[in-house]
Amino acid sequence: MTSILIGAVIGIIVSIPLTIVPTRRFLRPRHERAFYSLTLIPIAMIYIGFVYHYGDLDALYAEIAGVLLFTVFALWVQFSTAWILAVGYVAHAFWDVLHEIFVTGAGLPFPWTDVPPGYAAFCFVYDLIIAGYIYQRYRLWEADRQTG
């Protein structure tokens, strides 16, 4: 329980003062959109690192599929409306939670990567805060993209 609380608090700290505040201050809206879109790729790739860290190579294919899915989504958002980027972050939040659930015993026909204690809570909170921020800003991002 403590690791979940610590993970959630770190998710708040990383999302608001360490991600949202600097991007809003230093990036133009269209660049901010690109930043959040392309950030979906490395946050999905972290799970490949966990595969190797925990030595669970059986889960590698599932994690590669996740990286490909979020990569396609991140690139697709570059050519479509920005509000669906919020959907991508919500989907990633649930991807994080599924790792926690299935690793702890619910199981599926394919293996899931183990994650550190509190990591799913961190990612879930981070992803949902970023999704809310994106939803709040998407109209501005679209207007900035239209003006060139």
C-alpha positions, 0 to 999 in steps of 0.5 A: 500500500505504501508503494502505491501511495509513493508511486502516486505522489511521484506521478503528481510531481513528475506530471505537473511541475516537471512536465506540464509547467516546463512544456507550457512555458517553453514550447509553442502549442504545436511543439507541445502537442508533438512533445506529448504525442512522441512521449508515448513512444519512450514511456511504452519502451520502458517496459522493454527495459523491465523485460531485461531487468527482470530477465523475463524474456517470455514477455518481450513479444507482448511488450514489443506489441505495446511499443508498436501500438503506442508508436503507431498511435503517437504518429497517427496523432501527428496527422489527426485531431489532438484530442485523441491524444488524451485517449492515448494517455488514458489507454496507456494508464490502463496498460500500466494497470493491466501489468500490475493486475496480470503480474499479480495473478489474474493471468492471461495466455501470454506473459506480462512483464513484472514492474517495480512496486508502485510503478503502476500507480506512478504511471496511472496517475501521470498518464491521467494527469497528462490526459486531462492536461491534453484535453484542456489544451487540445483546442489551442494546439489545433488553432496553433496548427491551423495558423501555421 
